[in-house]
Amino acid sequence: MRPTRRTTRSAPRAWLAAAAVALAGPVTVGAQGAVIAVLPFENSGSYGQDREAFEALAAGLPEILATTLAKHPGIRVPDRGRIATAAADQHLGAGRRVDAGMAAAIAKAVGARYAIAGSFADFYGKFRINARVVDAETGQILKVVSNDDPKLQDRAQLAPILQLVAERIVTAAGLPSFPEAVAAQRRALPTDALLAFSRGALLEARGNRAQAAEAYQQALTAAPD
């Protein structure tokens, strides 16, 4: 019986490690990479799903956007734990809007040059992301980027939406475009995988590692590559 119990307890850690490899992949860093901190996302008004689905998106979207940006050879992203600690030091609680000053303070605390303060709205499947690119040195908003194209506002297009937002963040930071092979790979991720990953991120944040592992496994099933 003992070996069986040990195997059961170790399974969530194995799935979490597998999910990190499959969905995030190795971070490629240029010698002088710009450091960009993606901060917690705010739900600015969503309808059509239960509240937990939107809470999952709030947890998962910054993670997915950060790993998307990390695929750019000229970008580094800080560790999520450091960002969470810096956010707590700024008394950033659930539901509180991240203004430019707070975003700059958090970015400075983690050694980032830019901060991304994001929000999303899902109105019965019509999906919109707004991301404010904040200069950590000046505390000014450089640009607000969004999926403002009416043809790219369906929740089923979540991966290309996130890739578009990432590309516009890169442009706002004055960096060269993503390599096309990387951009194409990120655009091809199924929405089911991203939503399952988001549920896993929420469950893991709540300390429920067993159910988080199940959600991550669903993400891997939807996106085995």
N, C-alpha and C positions, 0 to 999 in steps of 0.2 A: 504493500500500500504506500509506503513512503516514497519510493521512486515515482509513482504515479502522481502524488501530490506535488513533488518538486517539478515535474514536467509541466503540470497545469499552471503553477505560479510563474514559470519562466516563459510561457507562451506569449503573454502580452509584450514582454520586452523584445522578443524575437520579431513579432509583427510590427512593433514600432520601428525597429531598426530597418526592417524590410521596406516599410512605407517611406521612411526618410530617403532611402536609396532610390526607390522607384519614382517618387514624385518630385523630390528636390534635386537629386543628382549631385555630383561633386561641384563645388563652387570654384569657378575659374576666375582668377584674380590677375589683373594686369600689374606691372611693376609699380605704377603710379595710379592705382585704381581709386576712383572717387568712392567715398564711403557714404552710403545712403541708408538711412534708418526709416523703416516703414512702421508707423505707429498704429495703435489700435484704431479700428474703423468704427464709425458711428452709423447706426441705422437711422436715416433721416425721414423715415415714413414708408413702411412696407405693409402690403395687404395681400391676402390670398393664400397664405400658408399659416400653420400654427406658429406661435411665438418662438418655440424652440428652433424651428427651421431658420428663422431670421437671426436668432442668437448664434446658431452654428455658422452662418455666413459672416457675421461680425467677427467670429473667432478665426475662421478659415481664410477669408479674403486677404488679410494682411500677410498671412503666412505664404499663401500662393503667390501673391504679388512680389514678396521678398525673394522667393526662390526663382521667380521669373527674372527679376532684375539681376540676381546673382549669376545667371547664365551669360550675362554680358561680360566680355573679357576685360572691360574697363571699370567694373563696379565690384565693390565689396559691400556686404551687408553685415551689420553687427549681430552678435548672438542675441536670440530672442529673450533669453533670461536677463541679459544686461538691460535691454530696452524695458522689460517689465519692472525691473528694480528702479530704473531712472524715472519711469512713469509714476511709480508709487511714491517716490521722493517728491514729485510735483503734485501729489495728491490727486492724481488722475483716477477717478472712480468710474464705475460702470455708468454709461449714459452721459458722461460729461464731455462737452465738446472740446476738442483740442484746438486752441487758438494759436496764432503764429508765434507768439511769445513763448508759450509752453512747448510747442513743437521744437523751437530753436534751443530751448534749455535742455530738453531731453536729448536732442541730437548732439549737443556739446558734451553732455555727460557720457555719451557712449563713443565719442570721438568721430562723429559723422559730420560730413560737410553739408549734407542736405537732409531734410526730414520730409516725409510724405505723410500728411494728415488727411485721411480719406473718409468718405462717407458713401453710403449706397442707399438706393431705394428700389424695391421690387414691388411693382404694382400689378398684381395678378399676372406675373410673368414678364412684364415689361421692365427691363433691368437697366439701371443707370448707376454709374460710378463717377464720383467727382474726387479728384486727388489734387490737393494743394501742395505744390513744391515749394518748400520753405528753405531759404538760405540761412544756415545756422549762424553765420558770422554777423549778418545784419538783422536777422529776425524778420525779414521781409518775404512776402509771398512772391516768388518769381513768376509763377504761372499756375493757373487752375486747368487741369486737363481732364477730359471726359470722353466717353463714347457718345459723342453728340450726333453721330450719323444715324438717322432714323432706321436705316437698314441693319444696324448692328446694336439692337436694343432688346433682343429676345434672350431670356434666361438660358435657352438652349444653346446660345452662342457664347456662353460664359468664358470659355478658353480664348477665343479670338478677341473678346472684349478686354480681358485682362492683358493680353499681349499688346493690343492697341494702346491701352493706358500706359503700359510699361515703355513702349516705344516713344510715347509723347513725353514721359518723364525723362527719358534719356536725352531727347532733343532739348528739353528745358534746361537740363544740366550741361548742355554744350558738348555732349559726347557723340561719337560716331554711332551710326545705326547698328542694331543687332545684326550679326551674321544671319543671312537668310535661312540657312539650315537650322539654326537654333530657333528662329522665329516660327518657321514652319512646324517644327516639332512641338512647340508650346501651343500653337493654334489648334493642333490636332487632338489635344487632350479632351476626352469626353466629359460633358457636363456632369454625368453621373459620378465619375471619379472625383471631380472637384467637390461636389456636394457631399459625397461620402467622406472625403478627407476633412471637410469642414466640420462634419459631425464628430469625427474623431478628435479634432483639435478642441472642440467644445468639451467633449467628455473627458479628455485628458486634463484640461484645465480645471475641471470639477473634481479631479482625482479618481475618476472611474476608469481605471486602466484596462479592465477586462472588456468593457463595452467599447472603449476607444479602440482596442485591438481589433474587435469585430468590424468596426466601421473602416478602419484602415485596410483590413483585408478585403472589404467590399470595394474600396478604391483600387486596390491592386488587381482585383478581378476585372474591374471595368477598364483599367489601363495597365495591362501586364508589362508593357514596354517602358 
